[in-house]
Amino acid sequence: MKALLLNLDPLRFVALHALSPLSKKFCYQGPFSTVKLVDMPDPTLPSPEWIKIKTRLCGVCGSDINLMFMKDSPSAMPFTSFPCVPGHEFCGNVVEVGAAVSNVKKGDLVTAVPALNCETRGIKPVCPSCASGSTANCDNFAEGVFAPGMFVGICKDINGGFAEYVVVHKSQAYVVPAGVSPESATLTEPLAVGLQAVLDNRPEDKDKALIIGGGVIGAMVVKSIRGLDCGCDITVVEPSAFAADYIRKCGANRTIKGGIIEAAIEITGGRAYKPLLGERVVMGGFDKVFDTVGNANTLNMALRVTATNGTLSVIGIGKEVKLDLTTLWLKLQTVKGCYGYRYNDIGGVRKHTFAMSLDLIASGKVMVDDMLTHKFPLGKYREMIGINLNKDANRAMKTAFSFE
């Protein structure tokens, strides 16, 4: 099968750290490119509990691009193995079913939770995280029968959706409801990320919410808030005029390019105080804050404008940062890490975020397929990367590889 293989061996890593400041193109063109199109054997079922899927669409995540350009935190490297085939936002039709599988059948259009947790790795008993339902936050991402990898696409043993075929464990597979398009099914994963963040930091109607970053995940946070029928006031920080226009259509009350301190004063009625050194601190501020960027600047600013007893959800995955934690104790703030999705108890019913996301899409309460602005065949991966490096100029929200 055709697949896009990603490798970060030590020689390539050293060479690209020297060359990439000269041009980012060294990372995806030439002899030290981190990615290349290859022919490789089709994946086989690891056990009777697995299924094989013929890929139809696979979304390109910002984390895929970051990995190609070596922007991930070194702390995550023990939970990744190379060479690997990226792609964790996919849908496709089932072409082979293991003997121990009963929840899907041949021909079904499915999407999949990508986490490679205890159940997929054959580990018994499962870890405390998996036992509690937080299956995307497993303690055993580097253990079990497979090489290290938090999810499908960053594990050398289980290829992702940047390939014609992919295998997943029966526990990962979700049949796509009738009437839901492959485009929508492909975007179930990023919607689930936004939805889980909102479920963990759910605004009330009276709250003032701030979202830093109006890209794909920022839009999914807005869509999730509105899909859950929350009428809170939503402000989104997004410098791109194209993305800002889209996120207002998703249900944001307003977008701003910057001036977060000023926005906190005007929108929430907060008061800003200037220390002898450094940025102002807002007393009052936003009740619920979601940082989808996750760098030092955005996190420090987010803490300054989060209200007393407010909660900051950190969704963006960045490198090491230095934080001023004064407001954390001064305003009794809560900072939540956000990663992936899990089983949630909603009204006494235990339901996975993927199932909830598919329900929201199928019911029409959330629309996601309008985000998919660009599709590429796998052979045009360099063009796809170029589009993602300059989304604003190319009017791109979400890109995907198409195998149809």
VOPAGU-2260 file (C-alpha; in pm, 1 decimal, decimal comma):
REM VOPAGU-2260
SITE   aa  ch    i         X         Y         Z
SITE  MET   A    0       0,0       0,0       0,0
SITE  LYS   A    1      98,3     364,4     -41,6
SITE  ALA   A    2     177,0     545,2     282,3
SITE  LEU   A    3     344,8     861,3     408,0
SITE  LEU   A    4     629,5     756,0     636,3
SITE  LEU   A    5     772,8     989,0     899,9
SITE  ASN   A    6    1116,5     936,9    1050,3
SITE  LEU   A    7    1319,2    1134,9    1303,5
SITE  ASP   A    8    1640,9     936,4    1336,0
SITE  PRO   A    9    1930,1    1107,7    1523,0
SITE  LEU   A   10    2123,3    1209,6    1207,6
SITE  ARG   A   11    1816,0    1364,9    1048,2
SITE  PHE   A   12    1726,8    1538,9    1373,4
SITE  VAL   A   13    2070,8    1702,0    1403,1
SITE  ALA   A   14    2086,2    1797,2    1033,4
SITE  LEU   A   15    1743,5    1957,6    1030,2
SITE  HIS   A   16    1807,8    2157,6    1345,1
SITE  ALA   A   17    2092,9    2318,2    1151,8
SITE  LEU   A   18    1909,6    2351,0     817,6
SITE  SER   A   19    1548,8    2433,0     909,9
SITE  PRO   A   20    1627,6    2789,5    1028,7
SITE  LEU   A   21    1744,8    2855,8     671,5
SITE  SER   A   22    1426,9    2713,2     517,9
SITE  LYS   A   23    1140,8    2503,8     651,0
SITE  LYS   A   24    1134,0    2320,2     319,0
SITE  PHE   A   25    1433,9    2113,1     428,0
SITE  CYS   A   26    1193,0    1933,4     664,9
SITE  TYR   A   27     975,7    1798,9     383,2
SITE  GLN   A   28    1198,2    1813,3      74,0
SITE  GLY   A   29    1546,6    1684,2      -1,0
SITE  PRO   A   30    1768,8    1418,4     155,3
SITE  PHE   A   31    1688,0    1501,9     519,3
SITE  SER   A   32    1310,5    1525,2     476,9
SITE  THR   A   33    1121,0    1386,5     776,3
SITE  VAL   A   34     848,1    1245,9     547,9
SITE  LYS   A   35     846,7    1044,0     226,3
SITE  LEU   A   36     594,3     852,6      17,4
SITE  VAL   A   37     662,1     479,6      35,3
SITE  ASP   A   38     522,6     141,7     -66,3
SITE  MET   A   39     480,9     -83,3     233,3
SITE  PRO   A   40     291,1    -404,4     314,5
SITE  ASP   A   41     -73,2    -377,9     413,8
SITE  PRO   A   42    -120,0    -402,6     792,3
SITE  THR   A   43    -243,0    -735,1     928,5
SITE  LEU   A   44    -475,6    -793,3    1223,8
SITE  PRO   A   45    -264,6    -811,9    1544,3
SITE  SER   A   46    -526,8   -1037,0    1706,8
SITE  PRO   A   47    -887,5   -1157,1    1653,1
SITE  GLU   A   48   -1002,6    -843,6    1838,5
SITE  TRP   A   49    -893,5    -610,7    1556,9
SITE  ILE   A   50   -1044,8    -484,7    1232,5
SITE  LYS   A   51    -892,9    -360,6     906,7
SITE  ILE   A   52   -1018,2     -40,1     745,5
SITE  LYS   A   53    -975,5      91,6     391,8
SITE  THR   A   54    -910,8     460,8     447,8
SITE  ARG   A   55   -1140,8     710,6     277,2
SITE  LEU   A   56   -1030,5    1038,8     435,5
SITE  CYS   A   57    -771,4    1136,2     695,2
SITE  GLY   A   58    -752,3    1481,9     842,9
SITE  VAL   A   59    -420,4    1657,3     890,2
SITE  CYS   A   60    -377,5    1765,4    1252,2
SITE  GLY   A   61    -154,6    2046,2    1372,9
SITE  SER   A   62      27,5    1784,4    1578,3
SITE  ASP   A   63     113,8    1597,0    1256,7
SITE  ILE   A   64     266,8    1912,3    1112,3
SITE  ASN   A   65     450,5    1989,0    1437,2
SITE  LEU   A   66     601,4    1641,5    1437,6
SITE  MET   A   67     726,1    1685,6    1081,0
SITE  PHE   A   68     895,9    2007,0    1189,6
SITE  MET   A   69    1027,3    1868,6    1521,8
SITE  LYS   A   70     820,1    2108,4    1731,7
SITE  ASP   A   71     691,5    1859,0    1985,7
SITE  SER   A   72     808,0    1870,4    2345,1
SITE  PRO   A   73    1100,4    1633,0    2414,9
SITE  SER   A   74     905,8    1515,0    2721,1
SITE  ALA   A   75     659,9    1338,0    2487,6
SITE  MET   A   76     928,6    1146,9    2299,0
SITE  PRO   A   77     925,8     836,2    2525,2
SITE  PHE   A   78     565,3     784,6    2411,2
SITE  THR   A   79     641,3     797,3    2037,1
SITE  SER   A   80     829,2     552,6    1813,3
SITE  PHE   A   81     977,9     591,5    1465,7
SITE  PRO   A   82     951,5     539,7    1176,2
SITE  CYS   A   83     574,4     581,6    1184,1
SITE  VAL   A   84     285,7     659,2     949,8
SITE  PRO   A   85      95,1     960,3    1091,2
SITE  GLY   A   86    -276,0    1030,0    1076,6
SITE  HIS   A   87    -523,7     989,1    1363,8
SITE  GLU   A   88    -832,8    1166,7    1223,9
SITE  PHE   A   89    -973,2     917,2     975,6
SITE  CYS   A   90   -1273,6     728,1     852,5
SITE  GLY   A   91   -1307,9     435,3     616,3
SITE  ASN   A   92   -1489,3     116,6     535,3
SITE  VAL   A   93   -1428,9    -208,6     720,0
SITE  VAL   A   94   -1272,1    -470,4     491,2
SITE  GLU   A   95   -1170,7    -737,5     743,5
SITE  VAL   A   96   -1313,1    -832,7    1083,7
SITE  GLY   A   97   -1140,7   -1042,1    1348,8
SITE  ALA   A   98   -1320,9   -1346,1    1488,2
SITE  ALA   A   99   -1368,9   -1180,5    1829,2
SITE  VAL   A  100   -1532,1    -863,6    1689,4
SITE  SER   A  101   -1909,8    -816,3    1704,7
SITE  ASN   A  102   -1962,1    -438,5    1713,9
SITE  VAL   A  103   -1880,0    -375,7    1344,5
SITE  LYS   A  104   -1914,3    -571,3    1020,8
SITE  LYS   A  105   -1761,1    -565,5     674,3
SITE  GLY   A  106   -1866,0    -261,6     473,2
SITE  ASP   A  107   -1945,3     -40,1     773,2
SITE  LEU   A  108   -1824,8     318,4     754,8
SITE  VAL   A  109   -1635,4     370,2    1078,3
SITE  THR   A  110   -1420,0     622,2    1256,1
SITE  ALA   A  111   -1188,4     535,8    1543,4
SITE  VAL   A  112   -1063,5     660,9    1877,6
SITE  PRO   A  113    -687,5     662,9    1812,2
SITE  ALA   A  114    -559,0     606,2    2168,2
SITE  LEU   A  115    -335,7     298,7    2209,2
SITE  ASN   A  116    -425,1     221,3    2568,5
SITE  CYS   A  117    -423,2     -87,5    2791,8
SITE  GLU   A  118    -703,4    -267,2    2610,1
SITE  THR   A  119    -545,7    -221,2    2267,1
SITE  ARG   A  120    -203,1    -319,4    2404,0
SITE  GLY   A  121    -326,9    -640,3    2564,0
SITE  ILE   A  122    -249,0    -529,5    2920,1
SITE  LYS   A  123    -449,0    -682,9    3206,0
SITE  PRO   A  124    -547,9    -564,3    3455,1
SITE  VAL   A  125    -586,2    -220,2    3300,5
SITE  CYS   A  126    -421,0      80,6    3463,2
SITE  PRO   A  127    -612,1     313,7    3700,0
SITE  SER   A  128    -658,4     574,0    3424,8
SITE  CYS   A  129    -817,4     325,3    3186,0
SITE  ALA   A  130   -1026,0     173,9    3467,4
SITE  SER   A  131   -1168,3     518,8    3545,5
SITE  GLY   A  132   -1265,3     572,9    3180,3
SITE  SER   A  133    -977,8     808,0    3090,9
SITE  THR   A  134    -860,4     571,1    2819,9
SITE  ALA   A  135    -674,1     838,9    2621,5
SITE  ASN   A  136    -464,2     915,5    2930,1
SITE  CYS   A  137    -338,5     561,5    2982,3
SITE  ASP   A  138     -37,9     493,2    3207,1
SITE  ASN   A  139      95,7     229,3    2965,3
SITE  PHE   A  140     160,2     411,2    2637,7
SITE  ALA   A  141     513,5     267,5    2632,9
SITE  GLU   A  142     423,1     -85,9    2749,1
SITE  GLY   A  143     251,6    -398,5    2620,1
SITE  VAL   A  144     273,4    -575,5    2285,9
SITE  PHE   A  145     341,0    -266,1    2073,4
SITE  ALA   A  146     620,9     -11,2    2054,0
SITE  PRO   A  147     568,9     319,3    2240,7
SITE  GLY   A  148     296,3     541,4    2105,2
SITE  MET   A  149      13,6     737,9    2264,3
SITE  PHE   A  150    -209,0     685,6    1964,4
SITE  VAL   A  151    -239,6     541,9    1615,9
SITE  GLY   A  152      -0,7     733,8    1390,9
SITE  ILE   A  153     288,3     786,3    1632,8
SITE  CYS   A  154     356,4     418,1    1697,1
SITE  LYS   A  155     584,4     235,4    1454,6
SITE  ASP   A  156     381,4     -85,3    1492,2
SITE  ILE   A  157      34,6      59,2    1416,8
SITE  ASN   A  158      21,9     287,9    1114,8
SITE  GLY   A  159    -208,3     587,8    1097,5
SITE  GLY   A  160    -445,7     711,5     831,0
SITE  PHE   A  161    -183,9     862,4     599,6
SITE  ALA   A  162    -202,7     522,0     432,0
SITE  GLU   A  163    -447,5     321,8     224,3
SITE  TYR   A  164    -526,1      82,0     508,7
SITE  VAL   A  165    -522,0      97,5     888,4
SITE  VAL   A  166    -604,6    -151,7    1163,5
SITE  VAL   A  167    -778,6     -65,5    1491,2
SITE  HIS   A  168    -891,1    -257,3    1799,3
SITE  LYS   A  169   -1264,9    -327,5    1828,5
SITE  SER   A  170   -1281,7     -94,1    2129,8
SITE  GLN   A  171   -1161,6     194,3    1912,3
SITE  ALA   A  172   -1416,7     158,3    1632,0
SITE  TYR   A  173   -1739,8     360,7    1609,0
SITE  VAL   A  174   -1989,0     299,4    1329,9
SITE  VAL   A  175   -2081,3     627,4    1160,7
SITE  PRO   A  176   -2457,5     698,2    1185,0
SITE  ALA   A  177   -2664,6     699,4     867,1
SITE  GLY   A  178   -2666,4    1036,5     697,7
SITE  VAL   A  179   -2329,4    1146,9     838,6
SITE  SER   A  180   -2084,5    1217,0     556,4
SITE  PRO   A  181   -1728,9    1079,9     543,7
SITE  GLU   A  182   -1608,3    1439,7     576,0
SITE  SER   A  183   -1798,4    1483,2     902,6
SITE  ALA   A  184   -1689,3    1141,3    1026,5
SITE  THR   A  185   -1326,1    1232,8     966,3
SITE  LEU   A  186   -1365,8    1539,3    1186,6
SITE  THR   A  187   -1517,6    1344,3    1476,4
SITE  GLU   A  188   -1176,8    1326,4    1644,3
SITE  PRO   A  189   -1103,4    1701,4    1661,9
SITE  LEU   A  190   -1466,1    1766,0    1761,8
SITE  ALA   A  191   -1422,7    1515,1    2045,3
SITE  VAL   A  192   -1112,1    1702,9    2161,7
SITE  GLY   A  193   -1306,3    2029,7    2180,7
SITE  LEU   A  194   -1609,9    1863,7    2335,1
SITE  GLN   A  195   -1407,8    1693,5    2609,8
SITE  ALA   A  196   -1241,2    2023,4    2698,2
SITE  VAL   A  197   -1584,6    2184,9    2731,4
SITE  LEU   A  198   -1726,8    1895,1    2936,4
SITE  ASP   A  199   -1429,4    1932,6    3173,6
SITE  ASN   A  200   -1468,4    2310,6    3200,8
SITE  ARG   A  201   -1832,4    2360,9    3117,2
SITE  PRO   A  202   -1951,6    2721,3    3113,9
SITE  GLU   A  203   -2285,2    2824,8    3256,0
SITE  ASP   A  204   -2515,4    3057,8    3067,2
SITE  LYS   A  205   -2410,8    3352,3    3284,1
SITE  ASP   A  206   -2036,9    3295,9    3231,4
SITE  LYS   A  207   -1791,5    3492,5    3021,8
SITE  ALA   A  208   -1571,4    3251,6    2824,8
SITE  LEU   A  209   -1243,0    3325,1    2649,1
SITE  ILE   A  210   -1085,9    3104,1    2383,0
SITE  ILE   A  211    -728,9    3179,1    2280,0
SITE  GLY   A  212    -678,1    3060,3    1923,4
SITE  GLY   A  213    -950,3    3036,4    1660,0
SITE  GLY   A  214    -810,9    2749,8    1454,8
SITE  VAL   A  215    -963,2    2403,6    1426,2
SITE  ILE   A  216    -970,3    2320,4    1798,3
SITE  GLY   A  217   -1081,1    2671,6    1897,0
SITE  ALA   A  218   -1369,5    2638,6    1651,4
SITE  MET   A  219   -1454,1    2295,6    1791,3
SITE  VAL   A  220   -1468,7    2440,6    2143,7
SITE  VAL   A  221   -1715,7    2705,5    2025,5
SITE  LYS   A  222   -1921,2    2446,6    1835,0
SITE  SER   A  223   -1928,5    2222,6    2142,9
SITE  ILE   A  224   -2041,6    2500,9    2376,6
SITE  ARG   A  225   -2326,7    2591,2    2144,0
SITE  GLY   A  226   -2404,9    2225,5    2066,9
SITE  LEU   A  227   -2455,6    2169,1    2440,3
SITE  ASP   A  228   -2707,3    2457,4    2438,1
SITE  CYS   A  229   -2493,9    2687,1    2652,5
SITE  GLY   A  230   -2572,5    3054,6    2603,6
SITE  CYS   A  231   -2257,2    3194,8    2765,2
SITE  ASP   A  232   -2076,0    3494,8    2618,5
SITE  ILE   A  233   -1780,5    3379,5    2402,9
SITE  THR   A  234   -1476,7    3586,2    2305,6
SITE  VAL   A  235   -1215,5    3432,3    2074,3
SITE  VAL   A  236    -864,2    3566,2    2021,4
SITE  GLU   A  237    -770,8    3508,5    1657,4
SITE  PRO   A  238    -549,7    3732,4    1439,1
SITE  SER   A  239    -649,9    3573,2    1105,3
SITE  ALA   A  240    -944,2    3753,6     945,7
SITE  PHE   A  241   -1045,2    3436,7     758,3
SITE  ALA   A  242   -1046,7    3216,9    1069,1
SITE  ALA   A  243   -1212,9    3488,7    1277,8
SITE  ASP   A  244   -1497,7    3519,4    1029,0
SITE  TYR   A  245   -1552,6    3142,8    1040,6
SITE  ILE   A  246   -1547,6    3120,1    1418,9
SITE  ARG   A  247   -1808,6    3393,2    1452,7
SITE  LYS   A  248   -2031,6    3181,2    1227,7
SITE  CYS   A  249   -1973,0    2892,8    1471,5
SITE  GLY   A  250   -2135,6    3093,4    1749,9
SITE  ALA   A  251   -1872,8    3319,3    1904,4
SITE  ASN   A  252   -2009,1    3655,0    2019,6
SITE  ARG   A  253   -1696,8    3833,0    1904,9
SITE  THR   A  254   -1337,6    3789,0    1796,5
SITE  ILE   A  255   -1039,9    4006,9    1884,2
SITE  LYS   A  256    -691,5    4016,3    1734,5
SITE  GLY   A  257    -519,0    4104,5    2061,1
SITE  GLY   A  258    -567,5    4339,2    2352,5
SITE  ILE   A  259    -679,4    4062,2    2589,1
SITE  ILE   A  260    -637,4    4278,8    2899,6
SITE  GLU   A  261    -853,7    4551,0    2747,4
SITE  ALA   A  262   -1112,3    4291,8    2641,7
SITE  ALA   A  263   -1126,5    4151,6    2995,2
SITE  ILE   A  264   -1191,9    4500,0    3131,9
SITE  GLU   A  265   -1459,7    4586,5    2876,0
SITE  ILE   A  266   -1640,0    4251,3    2853,2
SITE  THR   A  267   -1621,9    4124,5    3211,9
SITE  GLY   A  268   -1606,1    4452,9    3404,7
SITE  GLY   A  269   -1266,8    4360,0    3547,0
SITE  ARG   A  270   -1011,5    4608,3    3679,3
SITE  ALA   A  271    -647,5    4604,7    3568,2
SITE  TYR   A  272    -357,9    4674,4    3806,0
SITE  LYS   A  273      -4,7    4746,1    3684,7
SITE  PRO   A  274     282,9    4594,1    3884,0
SITE  LEU   A  275     622,8    4761,0    3899,9
SITE  LEU   A  276     745,9    4513,7    3638,9
SITE  GLY   A  277     552,3    4306,2    3389,5
SITE  GLU   A  278     203,2    4287,9    3243,5
SITE  ARG   A  279    -111,3    4410,0    3418,2
SITE  VAL   A  280    -321,3    4178,0    3633,6
SITE  VAL   A  281    -700,5    4180,7    3598,4
SITE  MET   A  282    -912,0    4142,7    3909,9
SITE  GLY   A  283   -1234,5    3996,0    3782,8
SITE  GLY   A  284   -1201,3    3853,3    3433,3
SITE  PHE   A  285   -1322,0    3554,0    3235,3
SITE  ASP   A  286   -1485,4    3262,7    3419,4
SITE  LYS   A  287   -1380,4    2992,2    3172,4
SITE  VAL   A  288   -1068,6    3016,3    2958,3
SITE  PHE   A  289    -949,0    2771,8    2691,1
SITE  ASP   A  290    -594,4    2811,3    2558,2
SITE  THR   A  291    -561,0    2620,5    2231,1
SITE  VAL   A  292    -211,9    2762,1    2162,8
SITE  GLY   A  293     -26,9    2673,6    2482,1
SITE  ASN   A  294     289,8    2883,0    2459,3
SITE  ALA   A  295     445,6    3098,1    2731,2
SITE  ASN   A  296     283,8    3421,2    2610,0
SITE  THR   A  297     -69,7    3284,5    2583,6
SITE  LEU   A  298     -57,2    3092,0    2910,8
SITE  ASN   A  299      77,8    3384,7    3112,9
SITE  MET   A  300    -182,3    3615,3    2959,8
SITE  ALA   A  301    -458,6    3362,4    3021,1
SITE  LEU   A  302    -374,2    3343,0    3391,9
SITE  ARG   A  303    -384,8    3722,2    3420,9
SITE  VAL   A  304    -738,0    3746,1    3280,0
SITE  THR   A  305    -893,3    3435,7    3440,2
SITE  ALA   A  306   -1134,9    3535,1    3717,5
SITE  THR   A  307   -1113,6    3442,5    4084,8
SITE  ASN   A  308   -1220,3    3078,4    4114,9
SITE  GLY   A  309   -1208,8    3061,4    3734,4
SITE  THR   A  310   -1067,7    2770,5    3535,7
SITE  LEU   A  311    -806,4    2770,0    3260,7
SITE  SER   A  312    -807,3    2467,0    3030,3
SITE  VAL   A  313    -475,5    2409,3    2852,7
SITE  ILE   A  314    -550,4    2239,3    2520,6
SITE  GLY   A  315    -257,6    2361,9    2311,5
SITE  ILE   A  316      50,1    2140,0    2313,2
SITE  GLY   A  317     370,2    2342,0    2328,3
SITE  LYS   A  318     723,2    2314,1    2452,5
SITE  GLU   A  319     849,9    2400,3    2799,1
SITE  VAL   A  320     725,6    2735,1    2930,0
SITE  LYS   A  321     805,0    2970,6    3215,5
SITE  LEU   A  322     497,7    3085,1    3406,1
SITE  ASP   A  323     427,1    3357,1    3660,9
SITE  LEU   A  324     196,1    3172,8    3900,9
SITE  THR   A  325     108,2    3474,1    4115,1
SITE  THR   A  326    -253,5    3483,6    3998,7
SITE  LEU   A  327    -291,0    3110,1    4062,5
SITE  TRP   A  328    -279,3    3165,0    4438,7
SITE  LEU   A  329    -399,7    3523,3    4435,8
SITE  LYS   A  330    -725,0    3436,1    4257,3
SITE  LEU   A  331    -759,9    3068,9    4356,2
SITE  GLN   A  332    -756,6    2964,4    3992,6
SITE  THR   A  333    -770,0    2610,1    3858,0
SITE  VAL   A  334    -549,7    2504,1    3565,7
SITE  LYS   A  335    -666,2    2190,2    3383,6
SITE  GLY   A  336    -468,4    1980,3    3141,9
SITE  CYS   A  337    -675,5    1875,0    2839,8
SITE  TYR   A  338    -582,1    1582,9    2620,3
SITE  GLY   A  339    -800,6    1348,1    2424,3
SITE  TYR   A  340   -1138,5    1211,9    2527,3
SITE  ARG   A  341   -1288,2     954,1    2760,3
SITE  TYR   A  342   -1602,6     799,6    2899,8
SITE  ASN   A  343   -1827,2    1057,9    3065,4
SITE  ASP   A  344   -2119,2    1016,7    3303,8
SITE  ILE   A  345   -2395,4    1226,5    3152,2
SITE  GLY   A  346   -2731,1    1212,3    3329,1
SITE  GLY   A  347   -2642,1     878,0    3483,2
SITE  VAL   A  348   -2539,3     729,7    3146,8
SITE  ARG   A  349   -2176,2     642,2    3069,8
SITE  LYS   A  350   -2088,9     756,8    2720,0
SITE  HIS   A  351   -1765,8     810,0    2529,4
SITE  THR   A  352   -1693,5    1153,6    2386,0
SITE  PHE   A  353   -1668,9    1001,8    2035,5
SITE  ALA   A  354   -2025,2     868,6    2063,0
SITE  MET   A  355   -2144,0    1204,8    2193,2
SITE  SER   A  356   -1969,4    1384,0    1906,6
SITE  LEU   A  357   -2126,2    1157,5    1645,0
SITE  ASP   A  358   -2467,7    1215,8    1806,9
SITE  LEU   A  359   -2421,2    1593,8    1788,8
SITE  ILE   A  360   -2322,5    1569,4    1421,9
SITE  ALA   A  361   -2602,9    1326,8    1330,2
SITE  SER   A  362   -2866,1    1541,1    1505,6
SITE  GLY   A  363   -2754,2    1853,9    1320,6
SITE  LYS   A  364   -2669,9    2037,1    1643,4
SITE  VAL   A  365   -2306,5    2064,3    1531,4
SITE  MET   A  366   -2180,9    2101,8    1175,4
SITE  VAL   A  367   -1818,0    2015,2    1105,2
SITE  ASP   A  368   -1782,8    1920,3     738,6
SITE  ASP   A  369   -1783,2    2287,1     634,6
SITE  MET   A  370   -1440,0    2314,0     799,0
SITE  LEU   A  371   -1281,0    2077,8     545,7
SITE  THR   A  372   -1157,0    2331,3     293,4
SITE  HIS   A  373    -882,1    2132,9     117,3
SITE  LYS   A  374    -839,9    1768,2      11,2
SITE  PHE   A  375    -526,7    1615,5    -138,7
SITE  PRO   A  376    -424,0    1279,4    -277,1
SITE  LEU   A  377    -140,1    1131,7     -73,6
SITE  GLY   A  378     112,3    1199,1    -351,2
SITE  LYS   A  379      61,8    1573,8    -308,6
SITE  TYR   A  380     175,8    1575,1      53,6
SITE  ARG   A  381     429,6    1853,1      -7,8
SITE  GLU   A  382     153,7    2078,5    -139,6
SITE  MET   A  383     -56,4    1989,3     164,1
SITE  ILE   A  384     226,7    2083,8     399,9
SITE  GLY   A  385     275,9    2413,7     218,9
SITE  ILE   A  386     -94,6    2496,4     256,4
SITE  ASN   A  387     -79,9    2422,1     630,2
SITE  LEU   A  388     222,9    2646,5     674,8
SITE  ASN   A  389      24,0    2943,6     545,1
SITE  LYS   A  390    -341,1    2873,7     618,5
SITE  ASP   A  391    -453,5    3236,1     618,3
SITE  ALA   A  392    -323,5    3314,1     270,4
SITE  ASN   A  393    -469,2    2988,6     137,7
SITE  ARG   A  394    -801,6    3031,7     319,5
SITE  ALA   A  395    -759,1    2690,0     476,3
SITE  MET   A  396    -930,0    2573,9     794,2
SITE  LYS   A  397    -886,2    2197,8     777,3
SITE  THR   A  398    -698,8    1985,1     524,6
SITE  ALA   A  399    -725,0    1612,2     462,0
SITE  PHE   A  400    -583,8    1331,8     249,2
SITE  SER   A  401    -846,1    1169,3      29,3
SITE  PHE   A  402    -821,5     809,3     -87,7
SITE  GLU   A  403   -1147,4     815,3    -284,6
